[in-house]
Amino acid sequence: MARPKVALDEGKVPLLGIAFLVKIGLIDEREILVELSKEVKGKELIEASTYLREPMLVPAYKPPLRDFLTGFFSSSGSFVSELVGETFSEEGHELTRVYLGIMMEVANGKGTSTELSSALFSRGLLKKDNPGTLQKYLTILTKMGILRKFLVQGKRRKKFVYRHVSPLLDLHFYLEAKYAYTELETSVEFIRRAVDYKLPRHVEDFIADLLAKAYGLRRVSVELPELELDIALQGFNRLELVGEVKWKERVKRDEVRKIEEKLSRFDCRRVLVVPSEDVLEREPKGIEALTPEDLLEIAKESLEKTLNMEHL
């Protein structure tokens, strides 16, 4: 889990809000993908790259990734809690509970300030159900690099959704929200169930971020009636690429048809990302199917282009 380093003024003062923050981000999606491709391939390459952007995991990693993650959280969940707690060690107890509550609710699927405010108020962490009051906490967590926000496309008024930057942190807080796993004895089977549930969603984020960096686009969230996109990338003033990620063993004909109907509403590049072409019962029409091998080539080409520009 990447954590911000801080420089404090002298004296005992709360950490958040007054510290000068220096972000230390995760490893670039393209770089980890290319480097890991020397050791693993295919589906495992994408899944491992998604989480091994956290440098602390790299030395201990052994495939398969899902077994590795299950073992890591089973044995080291309290260690992750200590790292998180250390970040807020200078903050007051009440405020720390609010920050941790936000991170837990984001991991549990609450994405907007309205949803988060209602959830925290119901848990007694806020005195009033007021999204405006919550905004200062979200701003700090975003500036620290713990949360990130996406603009919702197609809304008259500006609206944002929030997610964890680190998939490792997101999975940790999901386990806390679901099982309180660092406080109560939690079986390996429960942890594995959480890994299997969260991993495809983290893979979606990894792929979307990879494509955004490779093509110089910005991720947005598309919010239309009965329509949710896994990948939505915006250029200067319009969507340039939309897509779906089906990270599963089989994509049936009917699913392919529904994806075609959904993506046909957008006049831009359309992609469907799958772990292998073999999982498709039929090829999608008007949509580009991308596999781990295709994503690796995209990453290599983007890094090479970046390197050439730096040498100019």
N, C-alpha and C positions, 0 to 999 in steps of 0.2 A: 504494500500500500504506500503510494507516494505521499509524503507529508510535507507541508510547508515549513521552511525554516524562518525564524523570526528574530528580530532585533528589538529588545525592550529598552525603554528609558529606565533610568535608575529608580529604585524604590519599588515597593510592592504595589503593583497596579494590575487590573484585569488584562488578560492577554488580548482578547478580541476587541476590535474597534480602535485600538490605539497603537498596535504593533505595526511595524513596517514588514510587509509580507513579501517573501521571495518564493515564487512558485517553483517547485521541482516536479515537473510533469511525468507522465508515464512514457515508456519507450514508444517511439513512433511506430504506428501500425505497419508501415511498409518495411521498416528496418527489422522488426522482430520476425515478420513473415519471411523475409529473404534469409535471415540468419538461421531460423529454425528449419527451413526447407533443406538444409544440409543433413538434418537428422531424422525428420519425420515428413510424411507426405499426406496428401488427400485430406479427408475429414479431420484427422487428428492434428494436422498442421494448423488448420483454422481454429479449432477449439483450443489448442495449446497457445497459439499466438494471442488469442483473446485475453487470456489471463496472465501469460508470462510477460506482458507489458509491465507488470509489477516486478522490478528487479529482484526483490527479496525472494521471489519464488523460483527464479531461474536455476540457482545451484542445486536445489532439492528436487527439481522436476524429473519424474520418470513416467513414461507413458504406460497405460492410457491415462489421459488427462482427467477423466471423470473419477477414476479410482484415486488418482493423486489428490484431487481437490477434496474428496470425501475424507481421506486420511488426514489431510492438512487441517481441516476444520475440526475433525474429531479430536486431534491431539493438540492443536495450537489456537483454538478459538479464543482462549483467555489471553493469549499473547497479542492477538489483534485488538482485543478490548483494551489492553494496557496501552497500546500505541495510540489508539483513539483517545483514551482518557488523558494521556500525556499532553495531547494537543490542547486540551481544555483545562489543564491543571491549574492555571492562574485565574480561571473564571469562577464566579460564584456558583454555588451548588444549584440554585434555582435556574439560572441561565443555562448552565450545562445540561440540565434535564430538558430544557426547551430545544437546545441544539441537537441532542441525541434523539429526542422525540421526532424532530423533523427528519433526521437521517433514517430513522426506523420507518416512518410513514412513507417516505419516498421509495424505500426498498419494498414496501408493501403495496405499491401501486398508486399512491396518491401523487399526482403530478402538478396540480395547479395550486396557487396560493389559497384559493377558496376551499379546495378539498383538504389541504393541509391545516388550515385554520380550524375547520370544523372538527377534524380528527383530534387535534391537540386540545381543543376546548372540551371535547367529550371526555378526554383523559385527564382533565383538570390541570393541564400544563399552561393554558392561557386563561386569563380572567374573563376575556370577552372573545366571542367568535368574530374576529375582525381581521380580514386578510391584509388590510393596510398596516396594522400593527406588526404582523408577521413579516412584512417585506424587509425590514431592517435585518432580521436574522437570515433570510434567504440571500440578501445582498452580501453579507459577510461570508457565508458559506460558499457562495459563488466566487467571490474574490480570493478566497483561500484555495480554490481549486478542488474543493470537496464535492460541490454540486456544479452542474452546468445547466444552462437554460436554452430552450429552443423557442423561436418565434412561431406562433401558430399562423399558418398561411390561410388567407381567405377571410380573416376577421376584420371588421371595420375598426374596432378598437384593439389596441395592442394587447395581446395575450401571450403568456409564456407558460411552458411546461418545464418542470425541473426533473433532472435525473442525476444519479451518482456518476461522477467521472470514472471512478474505479469499479470494475465489475467485482473485484474481490471484496471491496467494502460493501457494495450492494448486496452481495450474497451473505456476508456476515450479518448485516442488519436485518435481512430477510429471515435468517435463522433465529435471530433474537426475537423478532416480531412473532414468528410462527411457533417457536419452541422454547424461547428463553434459554438457548442451548448452553450458554456459558454459566448459567446459574443452576440449571437442573440437569440431571443425568439424561442424556439424549442418545438414543440408539444410532448406530452407524446407518441403519436402514432409513431412518428419518432424515439424516443429513444427506444421504444419497438421493432421496426423493426430492429434496430442495435443490440439489445440484442439477438433476435432470430437468426440473421445472424451469430454473432460471437460465441455464446455459444457452438454450436456443435464443432467448431474448438478448443475452449479452453478445452472442454471435451476430445477431442483427445489427446491434450498435457498432460492433467492430467493423463489419463489412461496410456499413453506411459511412463511417468515419474514414475508412480506407479509400473508398471511392471519392469522397469529398476532397481529401488531400490530393489524391492522384489527378483529379480534374480541376482543382482550384475552385471548388464550389462550396456553398454554405448549406449545412443541414437545417431543415425547417420541419415543423410538424404540420401535416395537412389534416384539417378538421372539417369534414363534410358529413352530411347525414349518411349513416350506415356505411361509412368509408374510413378505413384506417390504413395508412401506408407504412410499410416497414422502412422504406427508403424514399426520401424526398429531398432532392438537392437543387438548390436555387442558384442561378447566376446573378447578373446585375439586377434584373427586375422580373424574372420569370423562372418557372421550373425548367431545369435542363435535363434532369434524369429522375425517374421514379422507378420503384421496383419492389418486389416481394422476395422474402427469404423463406424457403421451405426446408428447414433443417431436420429432415426425417428420413425414414427408411423407404417410403413409397409415396409418390405424389400421383394420385389417381386422375383419371381422365376428367372427371367432373371438377376436380380442384383446378386443373389446368384451364378448363373452360371458364371458371369463375375468375381466375387471375386475368385471363385475356379480357373479359368483360370489364373488370375493374380498371385495369391499366389503359384500356382503349379510350378512357375519358380524358386522357392527357396527351397533348400534342408535343411530345418530346421523346427522348430516348427512354426505352422501357426494358427492364432487365428482370430476370428471375434467377435467383442464386440458389443452387442446390449442392449437396455434398458430392454428387456424382450424376452424370447423365443417365446412369442405369436406374436411378430412382424414378425417373419420369416415365409414366405409362404412354405418353405421346409427347412429341415436340410442340412447344407453344408457337402459335402463329403471331407474327408481328412483334415478338418479344425475343430478346437475346438471352439465351441461357448461359449462365456463368458458373463454372466449377472452381474448386480450389486451385486447379492448375491455371485457369484463366486469371484468377485474382493474383496469383503469384507473378504472372507475366506483367500484369498491370502495375504491381508494386515495383518490379525491377525496372520497367520503362520509366516510371515516375522518378525513382531515385537517380537513375542515370541522367535524366533530363535536369534534375535539380543540381546534380554534381557538375554538369556541363555549364550551367548558368553561373555557378559559383566561380568557375575558372575563367569566365569572361572578363 
